[in-house]
Amino acid sequence: MTEETQDFANPLAGIPATGRIMGLDLGTKTIGVAISDGMRYSATPLETIKRTKFTADAIRLDELIAQNAIVAVILGLPLNMDGSEGPRVQSTRAFARSLAQRITLPIAFWDERLSTSAVTRMMIQADMRRDRRAEVVDKLAASYILQGALDRLRHA
């Protein structure tokens, strides 16, 4: 689903009713990846992809999509705190357009404001070391984003 056709009242309208979903937290240096269980109750952190070139990143995403029988992708949309769109949103939309040329799955955006800070706060409360937090924050943020979308899908 492109931003031109996305239903902003229900950003998840194009997601199939069943099947596993992949959540992505797109950063400048990494891509956090999470997947849902088959029943769509929970999101599980999967891995963090170190970004290189789009093609290499997309090949890894293709592999994960195939390995996990993914039916849709949720991309975290890094809106500004006031809800406006900045350069990071444009970069995320450009990534989604490029990815949509490679895969036939629906791609939806989900507001990711505060996802990384919420996950970081949880890790600090769990007394996780700083170096360990840096290793897992992106895939945990992807899981947080995907869980929000799963909760919305269940209650829609």
Salt bridges, closest charged atoms under 4 A:
GLU3 OE2 - ARG97 NH1 2.60
GLU47 OE1 - ARG60 NH2 2.69
ASP57 OD2 - ARG51 NE 3.41
ASP62 OD2 - ARG102 NH2 2.54
GLU63 OE1 - ARG60 NH1 2.82
GLU85 OE2 - ARG93 NH2 2.75
ASP111 OD2 - ARG113 NH2 2.60
GLU112 OE2 - ARG88 NH2 3.61
ASP131 OD1 - ARG129 NE 3.00
GLU135 OE1 - ARG132 NH1 2.89
ASP151 OD1 - ARG154 NH2 2.74
